[in-house]
Amino acid sequence: DAFSTKHQDAIYFSKRVSEAGKPDGVIPRHAGLTDRLDYEAELAVVLGKAARDVKAVDAADCIFGYTVMNDVSARNLQTEHNQWYFGKSLDGFTPMGPCIVTEDEVPYPPALSISSTVNGELRQHSNTSDLIFSPEELVRYLMPRIPLKAGDVIFTGTPSGVMLGYPADQKRWLRAGDTVEVTIEGIGTLKNSFQ
């Protein structure tokens, strides 16, 4: 499981998001830019207050709540650059929802079942208790380096089962008409189709 593969440090990258994709919305395929479109089920952490000079022990207090996120990725754009910004930032590539569950509704650290399906076929299944770095650790690392603000969203990583990790002859990239559902226990299901 990719969640439980240990790394010395978390890998951080930014996404350009002018508007988050809607639950039950349509995501453009960007066929002229990519033929390797992938999904990533992720728990998203929503900050409720600024986090810059907060003591490390108070990092979790900056968390307002959690939502479901699909980190849609154009793998060819992601892998042909030394950074992942282009492959993660095309219009529509950040669907979130269906709601935000406040942090007091989820025992900390979150231990929630997380899964994704493509056209009803299970592709990912894990638990957020297997995250390599906890939401608090992610906030604690970022806050002295980047001024975090209320409303900022931090994505926590994805379990195994995305196409990037499959052998070349087994990859099944997303196509027009495909529907991806990402479900996190206690939060809900984010469902999006691709065109």
C-alpha positions in Angstrom: 0.0 0.0 0.0 1.5 3.4 -1.0 0.2 4.9 2.2 2.4 2.7 4.3 5.6 3.1 2.2 7.9 5.1 4.5 9.7 8.2 3.2 12.1 10.4 5.1 10.2 13.6 4.2 6.9 14.3 2.6 6.8 15.4 -1.0 5.0 18.7 -1.4 3.8 20.3 -4.6 1.4 23.1 -5.4 -1.7 23.1 -7.6 -3.2 26.1 -9.4 -6.9 26.0 -8.6 -9.1 28.9 -9.6 -12.3 26.8 -8.8 -12.6 23.4 -7.3 -14.4 20.8 -9.4 -18.0 20.1 -8.3 -19.3 16.9 -6.8 -21.2 15.1 -9.5 -19.6 17.5 -12.0 -18.0 16.8 -15.4 -14.2 17.0 -15.7 -12.7 17.9 -19.1 -10.5 15.2 -20.6 -8.0 17.7 -22.1 -7.5 15.2 -25.0 -5.2 17.6 -26.8 -2.8 17.8 -23.9 -2.9 14.3 -22.4 -3.7 10.7 -23.2 -2.6 9.5 -19.7 -5.4 10.7 -17.4 -5.3 9.2 -13.9 -7.3 9.4 -10.6 -6.1 9.6 -7.0 -8.4 9.2 -4.0 -7.3 11.5 -1.2 -8.4 12.9 2.2 -8.3 16.7 2.0 -7.6 18.7 5.1 -9.3 22.1 5.3 -7.7 24.7 7.5 -9.8 26.9 9.7 -7.3 29.5 10.8 -3.9 30.8 9.7 -1.0 28.6 10.6 2.4 30.3 10.4 4.0 30.7 13.8 1.8 28.2 15.7 3.7 25.9 18.1 4.1 22.4 16.8 1.8 21.0 19.4 -1.0 23.3 18.2 -0.8 22.3 14.5 -3.9 20.1 14.7 -5.9 23.0 16.2 -5.6 24.7 12.8 -7.6 22.0 11.1 -11.2 23.0 10.5 -12.3 19.7 8.8 -12.0 17.1 6.1 -13.4 16.4 2.7 -13.0 14.0 -0.2 -10.7 14.9 -3.1 -9.7 13.3 -6.4 -6.3 14.5 -7.4 -6.8 14.1 -11.1 -3.5 13.9 -12.9 -2.2 14.2 -16.5 0.6 11.7 -16.0 2.5 12.7 -19.2 2.6 16.3 -18.2 3.5 15.3 -14.6 6.4 13.1 -15.5 8.0 15.1 -18.3 8.8 18.0 -15.9 10.9 18.0 -12.8 7.9 19.3 -10.9 4.2 18.1 -10.9 2.5 21.5 -11.2 1.4 21.2 -14.9 0.1 17.6 -14.6 -2.0 18.5 -11.5 -3.4 21.9 -12.4 -5.4 21.7 -15.6 -8.9 23.1 -15.4 -11.3 20.9 -13.5 -8.6 18.7 -12.1 -9.4 19.3 -8.4 -12.9 18.0 -7.6 -13.8 18.1 -3.9 -16.8 17.3 -1.8 -19.6 16.4 -1.3 -19.2 18.2 2.0 -16.7 19.3 4.7 -16.9 17.2 7.9 -15.7 19.3 10.9 -12.7 18.0 12.8 -14.7 17.4 15.9 -16.8 14.8 14.1 -13.7 12.7 13.3 -11.5 11.2 16.0 -7.9 12.3 15.6 -5.9 11.0 13.8 -8.5 10.1 11.1 -8.9 6.3 10.6 -11.4 6.3 7.8 -11.9 3.8 4.9 -10.9 5.3 1.6 -11.6 3.9 -1.9 -12.0 4.7 -5.5 -13.9 3.0 -8.4 -13.8 3.6 -12.1 -17.0 2.7 -13.8 -17.9 0.7 -10.7 -14.7 -1.3 -10.6 -12.7 -1.0 -7.3 -9.3 0.4 -8.0 -8.2 1.7 -4.6 -9.0 0.6 -1.1 -7.2 1.5 2.1 -7.6 3.5 5.4 -6.4 6.9 6.3 -4.8 5.4 9.4 -2.1 4.2 6.9 -1.1 7.7 5.8 2.6 8.1 5.7 2.3 11.5 7.4 -0.6 12.6 9.6 -2.5 15.8 8.8 -0.9 17.4 11.9 2.6 16.5 10.6 1.8 18.0 7.2 0.6 21.3 8.7 3.5 21.4 11.2 6.0 21.0 8.4 4.4 23.6 6.1 3.6 26.4 8.5 7.1 27.8 9.1 7.9 27.6 5.4 4.6 28.8 3.7 2.1 31.1 5.3 -1.1 29.0 5.5 -4.4 30.7 5.6 -7.9 29.8 6.7 -9.6 28.0 3.8 -6.3 26.5 2.5 -6.6 22.8 1.6 -3.9 20.2 2.0 -4.1 16.9 0.2 -2.7 14.0 2.1 -1.6 11.4 -0.5 -3.2 8.5 -2.3 -3.2 4.7 -1.7 -1.9 2.2 -4.2 -4.0 1.4 -7.2 -3.5 4.4 -9.5 -2.4 3.7 -13.1 1.0 5.4 -12.6 2.1 2.4 -10.4 0.9 -0.3 -12.9 3.1 -2.1 -15.4 2.9 -0.5 -18.9 0.8 -3.3 -20.4 -1.8 -3.1 -17.6 -2.4 0.7 -17.5 -6.0 1.7 -18.2 -6.0 5.5 -18.4 -9.3 7.4 -18.0 -11.3 7.9 -21.2 -14.3 10.0 -22.2 -17.4 8.7 -20.6 -15.6 7.1 -17.6 -17.0 7.8 -14.1 -14.8 7.9 -11.0 -16.2 7.7 -7.5 -14.0 8.4 -4.5 -15.5 7.5 -1.1 -14.3 8.2 2.4 -16.1 6.7 5.4 -18.0 9.3 7.3 -17.6 12.0 4.7 -19.3 10.7 1.6 -18.7 10.0 -2.1 -17.3 12.3 -4.7 -18.5 11.3 -8.2 -17.3 12.8 -11.4 -17.5 11.9 -15.1 -15.0 12.7 -17.8 -15.7 14.2 -21.2 
